[in-house]
């Protein structure tokens, strides 16, 4: 399946086969493919909680408008955007800077880089939120395309009690949850979703 086919055939699937598990190696392959996503200064401010236990999925379903696809799907991803990954001392910042040094950046540039991060991503709460959400969004979309390329279906959701989910799953305050996502094989006894309308080129391109 080439990329054009993946883009054109991906759907937000509502029906998953609960009796067809996703192999662990496939989950790993899918996540590692999505990890190639671009990110601000390559900080990769995303993390992923993977729910496979039926009890965990049931807990999540109660906080997500009782959507059946959460418990029917063999796997549910919770995509987390880290609002602190730009900060000097944070694991993401330090790992990224270490790689920059390996590539030839002088150690002395660290202070300047840290100041740049503050001005770009730490200037306000809105800046921090945008940093986390936009980058986690890149990762989330890549997860969906990677899933399709591996013969899986997905359904991204933002219909859930954000604060309730954070509390229920002990998610630290530095994380925002832009979306949760059901992953699995389509229930072949159901009808595959038809394509929905999309904006045209003329609708998308604007000038002011």
GIPE-V787933 format. One record per residue. N is the residue number from 1. RES is the residue in one small letter. SS is DSSP state (hx for helix, st for strand, lp for the rest). OMEGA is omega as a letter, one per 30 degrees, with the letter a starting at -180 (* if undefined). Layout:
n->N res->RES ss->SS omega->OMEGA
n->N res->RES ss->SS omega->OMEGA
This chain:
n->1 res->x ss->lp omega->l
n->2 res->x ss->lp omega->a
n->3 res->x ss->hx omega->l
n->4 res->x ss->hx omega->l
n->5 res->x ss->hx omega->l
n->6 res->x ss->hx omega->a
n->7 res->x ss->hx omega->a
n->8 res->x ss->hx omega->a
n->9 res->x ss->hx omega->l
n->10 res->x ss->lp omega->l
n->11 res->x ss->lp omega->l
n->12 res->x ss->st omega->a
n->13 res->x ss->lp omega->l
n->14 res->x ss->lp omega->a
n->15 res->x ss->lp omega->a
n->16 res->x ss->st omega->l
n->17 res->x ss->lp omega->a
n->18 res->x ss->lp omega->a
n->19 res->x ss->lp omega->a
n->20 res->x ss->lp omega->a
n->21 res->x ss->lp omega->l
n->22 res->x ss->lp omega->a
n->23 res->x ss->lp omega->l
n->24 res->x ss->hx omega->a
n->25 res->x ss->hx omega->l
n->26 res->x ss->hx omega->l
n->27 res->x ss->hx omega->l
n->28 res->x ss->hx omega->a
n->29 res->x ss->hx omega->l
n->30 res->x ss->hx omega->a
n->31 res->x ss->hx omega->a
n->32 res->x ss->hx omega->l
n->33 res->x ss->hx omega->a
n->34 res->x ss->hx omega->a
n->35 res->x ss->lp omega->l
n->36 res->x ss->lp omega->a
n->37 res->x ss->lp omega->l
n->38 res->x ss->lp omega->l
n->39 res->x ss->lp omega->a
n->40 res->x ss->hx omega->a
n->41 res->x ss->hx omega->a
n->42 res->x ss->hx omega->a
n->43 res->x ss->lp omega->l
n->44 res->x ss->lp omega->a
n->45 res->x ss->lp omega->l
n->46 res->x ss->st omega->l
n->47 res->x ss->st omega->a
n->48 res->x ss->st omega->l
n->49 res->x ss->st omega->a
n->50 res->x ss->st omega->a
n->51 res->x ss->st omega->l
n->52 res->x ss->lp omega->a
n->53 res->x ss->lp omega->a
n->54 res->x ss->hx omega->l
n->55 res->x ss->hx omega->l
n->56 res->x ss->hx omega->l
n->57 res->x ss->hx omega->l
n->58 res->x ss->hx omega->l
n->59 res->x ss->hx omega->l
n->60 res->x ss->hx omega->a
n->61 res->x ss->hx omega->l
n->62 res->x ss->hx omega->a
n->63 res->x ss->lp omega->a
n->64 res->x ss->lp omega->l
n->65 res->x ss->lp omega->l
n->66 res->x ss->lp omega->a
n->67 res->x ss->lp omega->a
n->68 res->x ss->hx omega->a
n->69 res->x ss->hx omega->l
n->70 res->x ss->hx omega->l
n->71 res->x ss->hx omega->l
n->72 res->x ss->hx omega->a
n->73 res->x ss->lp omega->a
n->74 res->x ss->lp omega->a
n->75 res->x ss->st omega->l
n->76 res->x ss->st omega->l
n->77 res->x ss->st omega->l
n->78 res->x ss->st omega->a
n->79 res->x ss->st omega->a
n->80 res->x ss->st omega->l
n->81 res->x ss->st omega->a
n->82 res->x ss->st omega->a
n->83 res->x ss->lp omega->a
n->84 res->x ss->lp omega->a
n->85 res->x ss->lp omega->l
n->86 res->x ss->lp omega->a
n->87 res->x ss->lp omega->l
n->88 res->x ss->lp omega->a
n->89 res->x ss->lp omega->l
n->90 res->x ss->lp omega->a
n->91 res->x ss->hx omega->a
n->92 res->x ss->hx omega->l
n->93 res->x ss->hx omega->a
n->94 res->x ss->hx omega->l
n->95 res->x ss->hx omega->a
n->96 res->x ss->hx omega->l
n->97 res->x ss->hx omega->l
n->98 res->x ss->hx omega->l
n->99 res->x ss->hx omega->l
n->100 res->x ss->hx omega->l
n->101 res->x ss->hx omega->l
n->102 res->x ss->hx omega->a
n->103 res->x ss->lp omega->l
n->104 res->x ss->lp omega->l
n->105 res->x ss->lp omega->l
n->106 res->x ss->lp omega->l
n->107 res->x ss->hx omega->a
n->108 res->x ss->hx omega->a
n->109 res->x ss->hx omega->a
n->110 res->x ss->hx omega->a
n->111 res->x ss->hx omega->l
n->112 res->x ss->hx omega->l
n->113 res->x ss->hx omega->l
n->114 res->x ss->hx omega->l
n->115 res->x ss->hx omega->l
n->116 res->x ss->hx omega->l
n->117 res->x ss->hx omega->l
n->118 res->x ss->hx omega->a
n->119 res->x ss->hx omega->a
n->120 res->x ss->hx omega->a
n->121 res->x ss->hx omega->a
n->122 res->x ss->lp omega->a
n->123 res->x ss->lp omega->a
n->124 res->x ss->lp omega->l
n->125 res->x ss->hx omega->l
n->126 res->x ss->hx omega->l
n->127 res->x ss->hx omega->a
n->128 res->x ss->hx omega->l
n->129 res->x ss->hx omega->a
n->130 res->x ss->hx omega->l
n->131 res->x ss->hx omega->a
n->132 res->x ss->hx omega->a
n->133 res->x ss->hx omega->a
n->134 res->x ss->hx omega->a
n->135 res->x ss->hx omega->l
n->136 res->x ss->hx omega->l
n->137 res->x ss->hx omega->l
n->138 res->x ss->hx omega->a
n->139 res->x ss->hx omega->a
n->140 res->x ss->hx omega->l
n->141 res->x ss->hx omega->l
n->142 res->x ss->hx omega->l
n->143 res->x ss->hx omega->a
n->144 res->x ss->hx omega->l
n->145 res->x ss->hx omega->l
n->146 res->x ss->hx omega->l
n->147 res->x ss->hx omega->a
n->148 res->x ss->hx omega->a
n->149 res->x ss->hx omega->a
n->150 res->x ss->lp omega->l
n->151 res->x ss->lp omega->a
n->152 res->x ss->lp omega->l
n->153 res->x ss->st omega->a
n->154 res->x ss->st omega->l
n->155 res->x ss->st omega->l
n->156 res->x ss->st omega->a
n->157 res->x ss->st omega->l
n->158 res->x ss->lp omega->l
n->159 res->x ss->lp omega->l
n->160 res->x ss->lp omega->l
n->161 res->x ss->lp omega->a
n->162 res->x ss->hx omega->a
n->163 res->x ss->hx omega->l
n->164 res->x ss->hx omega->l
n->165 res->x ss->hx omega->l
n->166 res->x ss->hx omega->a
n->167 res->x ss->hx omega->a
n->168 res->x ss->hx omega->a
n->169 res->x ss->lp omega->l
n->170 res->x ss->lp omega->a
n->171 res->x ss->lp omega->a
n->172 res->x ss->lp omega->a
n->173 res->x ss->lp omega->a
n->174 res->x ss->lp omega->a
n->175 res->x ss->st omega->l
n->176 res->x ss->st omega->a
n->177 res->x ss->st omega->a
n->178 res->x ss->st omega->a
n->179 res->x ss->st omega->l
n->180 res->x ss->st omega->a
n->181 res->x ss->st omega->l
n->182 res->x ss->st omega->a
n->183 res->x ss->st omega->l
n->184 res->x ss->st omega->l
n->185 res->x ss->lp omega->a
n->186 res->x ss->st omega->l
n->187 res->x ss->lp omega->a
n->188 res->x ss->lp omega->l
n->189 res->x ss->lp omega->a
n->190 res->x ss->lp omega->l
n->191 res->x ss->lp omega->l
n->192 res->x ss->lp omega->a
n->193 res->x ss->lp omega->l
n->194 res->x ss->lp omega->l
n->195 res->x ss->lp omega->l
n->196 res->x ss->lp omega->a
n->197 res->x ss->lp omega->l
n->198 res->x ss->lp omega->l
n->199 res->x ss->lp omega->l
n->200 res->x ss->lp omega->l
n->201 res->x ss->hx omega->a
n->202 res->x ss->hx omega->l
n->203 res->x ss->hx omega->a
n->204 res->x ss->hx omega->a
n->205 res->x ss->lp omega->a
n->206 res->x ss->lp omega->l
n->207 res->x ss->lp omega->a
n->208 res->x ss->lp omega->*
